Amino acid sequence: MDTRELFARLIQCEAGGEGYSGMQAVATVVANRANITYGEFSRINRGGDFRAIIEQPGQFTCMMTSVGGGYNAQNVYNMTPSQEHYDIADWAIAGGRLAGADNSLFFHNPYSYVCPTYFPTRVGVIHNRIGDHCFYIPTSYYANT
């Protein structure tokens, strides 16, 4: 599958239940990682390679076919994206960024009403919450990754 297809599937899988802005926020994080010029993601992105970011091992649960020793049914290979998912992928690839997730490099669903102040290992600090996901901007710790 091509990068656009993979990105649309990732958006659907990671944030399909978060509404349009939630899906745009997740797409923004991927785009930010693909375009950052320092830290871990700059070494992975090879100057803007979205696919390299999406396929980086251990980053997105939806890219894993097994989690915790069991089959992960919610993975990109089981997704059937709609035009909406393709539109969001195209928007992010073309440079679109959602205000409120801008500059965020990390997100996760804490399954809580409260977002932890720091992303694990303190590489990110809370920036915003959109839907069920918390979004984090990089800290000085990230710069040294």
C-alpha positions as CSV (number, residue, x, y, z in Angstrom):
1,M,0.0,0.0,0.0
2,D,1.2,3.5,-0.7
3,T,2.0,6.1,1.9
4,R,-1.3,8.0,1.5
5,E,-3.3,4.8,2.0
6,L,-1.2,3.8,5.1
7,F,-1.6,7.3,6.6
8,A,-5.4,7.3,6.0
9,R,-5.6,3.9,7.7
10,L,-3.5,5.1,10.6
11,I,-5.7,8.2,11.1
12,Q,-8.8,6.0,11.1
13,C,-7.3,3.4,13.4
14,E,-5.7,5.8,15.9
15,A,-8.5,8.5,16.0
16,G,-11.5,7.3,14.1
17,G,-13.8,7.7,17.1
18,E,-12.4,11.2,18.0
19,G,-14.3,13.2,15.3
20,Y,-12.8,15.3,12.6
21,S,-10.6,17.6,14.8
22,G,-9.4,14.6,16.7
23,M,-8.3,12.9,13.5
24,Q,-6.7,16.1,12.3
25,A,-4.8,16.4,15.6
26,V,-3.3,12.9,15.2
27,A,-2.4,13.6,11.6
28,T,-0.7,16.8,12.8
29,V,1.5,14.9,15.2
30,V,2.6,12.5,12.3
31,A,3.3,15.5,10.1
32,N,5.2,17.3,12.8
33,R,7.3,14.2,13.3
34,A,7.9,14.0,9.6
35,N,9.1,17.6,9.4
36,I,11.1,18.2,12.6
37,T,14.7,19.0,12.2
38,Y,16.1,17.8,15.5
39,G,16.0,14.8,17.9
40,E,15.0,11.3,17.3
41,F,12.3,11.9,14.7
42,S,14.7,14.0,12.5
43,R,16.9,10.9,12.2
44,I,13.9,8.8,11.3
45,N,12.1,11.2,8.9
46,R,14.9,11.5,6.3
47,G,13.7,15.1,5.6
48,G,10.0,14.6,5.4
49,D,9.3,10.9,4.9
50,F,5.8,10.3,6.4
51,R,6.0,6.5,5.8
52,A,9.3,6.2,7.8
53,I,7.6,8.0,10.7
54,I,4.4,5.9,10.5
55,E,6.5,2.7,10.4
56,Q,8.9,3.5,13.1
57,P,8.8,0.5,15.5
58,G,6.9,0.9,18.7
59,Q,5.3,4.3,18.0
60,F,1.7,3.5,17.0
61,T,-0.3,0.7,18.5
62,C,-2.3,0.5,15.3
63,M,0.9,-0.5,13.4
64,M,1.2,-3.6,15.6
65,T,-0.5,-6.8,14.7
66,S,0.0,-8.2,18.2
67,V,0.0,-6.4,21.6
68,G,0.8,-8.0,24.9
69,G,1.2,-11.4,23.3
70,G,-2.3,-11.4,21.7
71,Y,-3.6,-10.5,18.3
72,N,-4.4,-6.7,17.9
73,A,-7.6,-6.6,15.8
74,Q,-7.4,-2.8,15.7
75,N,-4.5,-2.4,13.3
76,V,-4.1,-0.6,10.0
77,Y,-4.4,-3.8,8.0
78,N,-8.0,-4.2,9.2
79,M,-9.0,-0.6,8.4
80,T,-11.2,0.6,5.5
81,P,-10.7,4.3,5.3
82,S,-13.4,6.6,4.0
83,Q,-12.9,9.7,1.9
84,E,-12.7,11.7,5.1
85,H,-9.6,9.9,6.2
86,Y,-7.9,10.4,2.8
87,D,-8.8,14.1,2.9
88,I,-7.2,14.5,6.3
89,A,-4.1,12.6,5.2
90,D,-3.8,14.8,2.1
91,W,-4.3,17.9,4.2
92,A,-1.5,17.0,6.6
93,I,0.9,16.0,3.8
94,A,0.2,19.3,2.1
95,G,1.2,21.2,5.2
96,G,-2.1,21.5,7.1
97,R,-1.8,21.6,10.9
98,L,-4.5,21.8,13.5
99,A,-4.3,24.7,16.0
100,G,-4.1,23.1,19.4
101,A,-2.0,20.2,18.3
102,D,0.5,22.5,16.5
103,N,4.1,21.6,17.5
104,S,2.9,18.5,19.3
105,L,5.1,15.4,18.7
106,F,3.3,13.0,21.1
107,F,-0.2,11.9,21.9
108,H,-1.9,9.2,23.9
109,N,-5.2,8.3,25.5
110,P,-4.7,8.2,29.3
111,Y,-8.1,6.6,29.8
112,S,-8.7,9.3,32.4
113,Y,-10.2,12.8,32.6
114,V,-6.7,14.2,33.5
115,C,-3.7,14.4,31.2
116,P,-0.4,13.7,32.9
117,T,1.8,16.7,32.8
118,Y,4.6,14.9,31.1
119,F,4.7,12.3,28.3
120,P,6.6,9.3,29.6
121,T,10.3,9.8,29.9
122,R,9.6,13.6,30.1
123,V,10.3,14.1,26.3
124,G,7.0,16.0,26.1
125,V,4.9,18.4,28.3
126,I,1.2,18.7,28.0
127,H,0.0,21.1,25.4
128,N,-3.7,20.4,24.9
129,R,-6.4,17.8,25.1
130,I,-8.5,17.1,22.1
131,G,-11.2,14.5,22.6
132,D,-9.8,11.6,24.6
133,H,-6.2,12.2,23.5
134,C,-3.6,14.3,25.3
135,F,-1.1,16.1,23.1
136,Y,2.4,17.0,24.1
137,I,5.0,19.4,22.8
138,P,8.7,18.5,23.0
139,T,10.9,19.3,26.1
140,S,14.6,19.8,26.2
141,Y,14.8,16.1,27.0
142,Y,13.5,15.3,23.5
143,A,16.2,17.4,21.9
144,N,18.7,15.0,23.3
145,T,17.0,11.9,21.9
